[in-house]
C-alpha cells in the first residue's frame, strides 16, 4: 500500500536544546552540593557515584561522536578542539 503524502502528517524536526539542558544540570549539581555541604556527610559516597556515572556518560558520548552512530563521525582533532585537548590526548583518554 502506498502512502498518500498529501495526507501524511509532517512532523516538525525535533529541536535539541542542549545548552539549556546543560545549564539545568549544572544548577542541579550545585544545589545538590549545597545540600551536602550543609552537613550531610553520608551523601558523599553518592556524590562520588554520580561523578563516576557522569564520567561513563562522557566516555559513551565521545565514543558515539567519534564512531558516528547518530551523526557524521567526528575526528579526534574535532573533538579535541571543542574540549581544549590535543587529538592525541583525546584518543588516549577516550579511545580505548
Secondary structure, 3 states (H helix, E strand, C coil): CCCCCCCCCCCCCCCCCHHHHHHHHHHHHHHHHHHHHCCCHHHHHHHHHHHHHHHHHHHHHHHHHHHCCCCCCCCHHHHHHHHCCCHHHHHHHHCC
